[in-house]
Amino acid sequence: MHDRIAVTTLGIAATIASTIAFAPQIRKTWKTGGKDLSYSMLSLYVAGVILWLCYGLAIRAMALALANGASMVLAGTCLVVKLVKEEEMRIRSENKRLRIAIDMDETIADSLKEHIRRYNLEFAEDVTVEDLKGTHLQDFAPAERSEVVRRMIRDESFFDGLEVIGEAEDVVRDLVHKHEVFIVSAAMEVPESFAAKYRWLRRHFPFVPEKNFVFCGDKRIIDAEYLIDDEARHFAEFRGNGILFSAPHNLHEVRYERIASWKEIRRKFLGPQTDDSILRQRPIRDYESAIGDRAERRFSRHV
């Protein structure tokens, strides 16, 4: 008799725990939009509990049917909340000026190309981008070379000569006209890079206000709707939406939205074609920006 009561109690506890498991997730999805939830997982889970519900009804096991019915409602609610929140974000994106944070290395600045070039010169190797699919150069290199490889990016001259990736300069220029753009770099990982990165940004992205350059240690402090970055680790505690910019080392990452080029970024945030008004206004705004920069420098000299 006691064994039967214990088994029944255990079953009730298991039923309650598995049934209410989605309640905290619904609350989190309502707050964050469910960016860390997979539609495939939710859909399969809902389908599974529906089948369990049907099975419970078929064998007249009402406890089993009720538990899975409740799980179906909670998981379904989570799925609906995710759909609603993403639709709300899509509508807001169309109607408001977004805050977009953009990483620097391997997103707008081709640091990998320079790193490979220095590595091949140092060790008389012939490493290519194709060799680094799924890994960083630091991890690809033999262990005895790791310190030299890390030291390469600590050389201040490393960042001064980096090339701009693809159409990053033109696309960011257009984004600035429609949205609020921040260039964000986890520069504390390489403190020696501060001055060189600042010079590089002023040279290639003078249309981004200096106050929107953010050098930090942890990107979770960034308050923006979107973060475009090649490193998925920066999305873990980021409150907005992470967009993974394709790079050789992240080819196996599947948890986040992926964009392979700056043309795709243009289409996502500016539509299939850049608005003609932006293109017409660009020369005027660039001229005004240049005039403003020169005036600021003259004022600084007098002060």
C-alpha positions in Angstrom: 0.0 0.0 0.0 2.8 2.4 1.0 4.7 1.5 -2.2 1.7 2.3 -4.3 1.3 5.7 -2.6 5.0 6.5 -3.1 4.8 5.6 -6.8 1.7 7.7 -7.2 3.3 10.6 -5.5 6.4 10.3 -7.7 4.2 10.3 -10.8 2.3 13.3 -9.6 5.5 15.2 -8.9 7.0 14.3 -12.3 3.8 15.4 -14.0 3.7 18.7 -12.3 7.4 19.4 -12.9 7.2 18.5 -16.6 3.9 20.4 -17.1 5.0 23.7 -15.6 8.5 23.6 -17.1 7.6 26.0 -19.9 6.0 28.6 -17.6 9.4 30.4 -16.8 10.3 30.1 -20.5 7.1 31.9 -21.5 8.0 34.7 -19.2 11.5 34.9 -20.6 10.2 34.7 -24.2 7.9 37.6 -23.5 10.8 39.7 -22.3 13.5 38.8 -24.8 11.5 37.7 -27.9 12.7 34.1 -27.7 15.8 34.8 -29.8 17.5 31.8 -28.2 14.6 29.4 -29.0 14.4 27.3 -32.1 11.1 27.0 -34.0 12.0 23.5 -34.9 12.5 22.4 -31.3 9.2 24.1 -30.2 7.2 22.6 -33.1 8.6 19.1 -32.5 7.9 19.4 -28.8 4.3 20.5 -29.4 3.8 17.7 -31.9 5.2 15.2 -29.4 2.9 16.2 -26.5 -0.1 16.2 -28.9 0.8 12.6 -29.8 1.1 11.7 -26.1 -2.2 13.4 -25.4 -3.8 11.2 -28.1 -2.1 8.1 -26.7 -3.4 8.9 -23.2 -6.9 9.3 -24.5 -6.7 6.1 -26.5 -5.7 4.0 -23.5 -8.0 6.0 -21.2 -5.1 7.2 -19.0 -6.6 10.5 -18.0 -3.7 11.6 -15.9 -1.3 11.1 -18.8 -3.7 12.9 -21.2 -4.3 15.9 -18.9 -0.6 16.3 -18.2 0.3 16.4 -21.9 -2.7 18.6 -22.6 -1.4 21.2 -20.2 2.2 20.8 -21.6 0.7 21.3 -25.1 -1.0 24.6 -24.0 2.2 25.9 -22.3 4.6 25.0 -25.2 2.1 26.2 -27.7 1.8 29.5 -25.8 5.6 29.9 -25.9 5.6 29.3 -29.7 2.8 31.9 -30.2 4.6 34.4 -28.0 7.8 34.0 -30.0 5.9 34.5 -33.2 4.1 37.6 -31.8 7.3 39.2 -30.5 9.2 38.6 -33.7 6.4 40.2 -35.7 6.4 43.2 -33.3 10.1 43.6 -33.7 9.8 43.4 -37.5 7.2 46.1 -37.5 9.3 48.3 -35.2 12.3 47.7 -37.4 10.4 49.0 -40.4 9.1 52.1 -38.6 11.8 53.4 -36.4 15.5 54.3 -36.3 17.3 51.2 -35.1 20.4 51.0 -32.9 22.8 48.8 -34.8 26.1 47.8 -33.2 28.8 46.5 -35.6 31.9 44.6 -34.7 35.3 45.6 -36.1 37.7 42.7 -36.6 36.6 40.3 -39.3 33.3 42.2 -39.8 34.4 45.5 -41.3 38.2 45.1 -41.0 40.0 42.2 -42.6 42.2 41.3 -39.7 42.3 37.6 -40.7 44.0 38.4 -44.1 46.7 40.4 -42.3 47.2 37.8 -39.6 47.6 35.0 -42.3 50.1 37.2 -44.2 52.3 37.8 -41.1 52.1 34.1 -40.1 53.2 33.0 -43.5 56.1 35.5 -43.5 57.2 34.5 -40.0 57.1 30.7 -40.5 57.6 30.4 -44.3 54.2 28.7 -44.6 51.5 28.9 -47.2 48.4 28.9 -45.0 45.1 30.1 -46.8 41.7 31.0 -45.6 40.5 27.6 -46.8 42.7 25.9 -44.2 41.0 27.7 -41.4 37.4 26.5 -41.8 36.0 26.0 -38.4 39.0 27.3 -36.4 41.0 30.4 -35.6 44.6 30.8 -36.8 45.7 30.7 -33.1 44.1 27.2 -32.8 45.3 26.0 -36.2 49.0 26.8 -35.5 51.2 24.3 -33.7 51.3 24.8 -29.9 54.9 26.0 -30.0 54.0 28.9 -32.2 50.9 30.0 -30.3 52.7 32.8 -28.3 54.2 34.3 -31.5 50.8 34.1 -33.2 49.2 36.0 -30.3 52.0 38.5 -30.3 51.4 39.4 -34.0 48.1 41.1 -33.2 49.6 42.9 -30.2 51.8 44.8 -32.6 50.2 48.3 -33.0 51.1 48.3 -36.7 48.9 45.3 -37.2 45.7 47.3 -37.2 46.9 50.3 -39.1 47.0 48.7 -42.5 43.9 46.4 -42.4 41.7 46.4 -45.5 38.0 47.1 -45.4 35.9 44.0 -45.9 33.8 44.0 -49.1 31.3 46.8 -49.3 31.3 47.6 -45.6 32.3 51.2 -46.0 29.5 52.0 -48.5 26.8 50.0 -46.6 27.7 51.5 -43.2 27.6 55.0 -44.7 24.0 54.3 -45.9 23.1 52.7 -42.5 24.2 55.9 -40.7 21.7 57.9 -42.7 18.8 55.8 -41.7 19.8 54.2 -38.3 21.9 54.9 -35.3 25.2 53.0 -35.9 27.9 52.1 -33.3 31.2 50.5 -34.1 31.9 48.1 -31.2 35.2 46.4 -30.5 36.2 44.2 -27.5 39.5 46.1 -27.6 40.4 45.2 -24.0 41.4 41.8 -25.3 44.2 43.6 -27.1 44.8 46.9 -25.3 47.7 47.8 -27.6 45.2 48.1 -30.4 43.2 51.2 -29.0 45.1 54.0 -30.8 45.5 52.0 -34.1 41.9 51.0 -34.2 40.8 54.6 -33.6 43.0 55.9 -36.4 41.7 53.1 -38.7 38.1 54.0 -38.0 38.7 57.8 -38.5 40.4 57.0 -41.8 37.8 54.6 -43.3 34.6 55.5 -41.4 34.7 59.2 -40.8 31.0 59.5 -41.2 30.3 57.5 -38.0 30.4 59.9 -35.1 33.4 59.4 -32.8 31.0 59.2 -29.8 29.7 56.0 -31.4 33.0 54.2 -31.3 32.8 51.8 -28.3 36.0 50.0 -27.1 35.0 47.6 -24.3 35.8 44.3 -22.7 32.3 42.7 -22.7 29.8 43.4 -25.4 26.8 42.6 -23.2 26.9 46.2 -22.0 25.8 47.4 -25.5 22.2 48.6 -25.7 21.1 48.0 -29.3 18.5 46.1 -31.2 21.2 44.3 -33.3 24.8 43.3 -33.0 26.6 42.2 -36.1 29.6 40.2 -35.1 31.7 37.3 -36.3 32.1 35.9 -32.8 29.0 34.0 -31.5 30.2 34.2 -27.9 29.3 37.9 -27.8 25.6 37.1 -28.4 25.2 34.9 -25.2 24.1 37.7 -22.9 23.4 40.4 -25.5 19.8 41.6 -25.0 19.1 42.4 -28.7 19.4 40.2 -31.8 22.8 38.7 -32.7 23.6 38.5 -36.4 26.6 36.3 -37.2 28.8 37.7 -39.9 30.3 34.7 -41.8 34.0 34.0 -41.2 36.0 30.9 -41.6 36.2 30.1 -37.9 32.4 30.3 -37.4 31.2 28.1 -40.3 29.9 25.4 -38.0 27.9 27.8 -35.8 24.1 27.3 -36.3 22.5 29.0 -33.3 22.1 32.5 -34.8 21.0 34.3 -37.9 23.9 34.3 -40.4 24.7 36.9 -43.0 27.5 36.3 -45.5 28.1 39.7 -47.0 27.5 43.4 -46.6 25.2 43.2 -49.6 22.9 41.0 -47.4 23.2 43.5 -44.5 22.1 46.3 -46.9 19.1 44.3 -48.0 18.1 43.4 -44.4 18.2 47.0 -43.0 17.7 49.1 -46.1 15.5 47.0 -48.3 16.2 45.2 -51.7 17.4 48.5 -53.2 19.0 51.4 -51.4 16.6 54.3 -51.3 17.4 56.9 -54.0 17.0 59.7 -51.5 19.9 58.2 -49.5 22.1 58.1 -52.5 21.2 61.7 -53.4 21.8 63.0 -49.9 25.1 61.2 -49.4 27.4 63.8 -51.1 25.7 66.6 -49.3 25.9 64.9 -45.9 29.5 63.8 -46.5 30.4 67.4 -47.3 28.6 68.7 -44.2 30.4 66.1 -42.1 33.8 67.0 -43.5 33.1 70.7 -42.8 32.1 69.9 -39.3 35.2 67.8 -38.7 37.5 70.6 -39.9 35.7 73.1 -37.7 36.0 70.8 -34.7 39.8 70.4 -35.3 40.3 74.2 -35.6 38.4 74.7 -32.3 40.5 72.0 -30.6 43.7 73.7 -31.7 42.6 77.0 -30.3 41.5 75.5 -27.0 
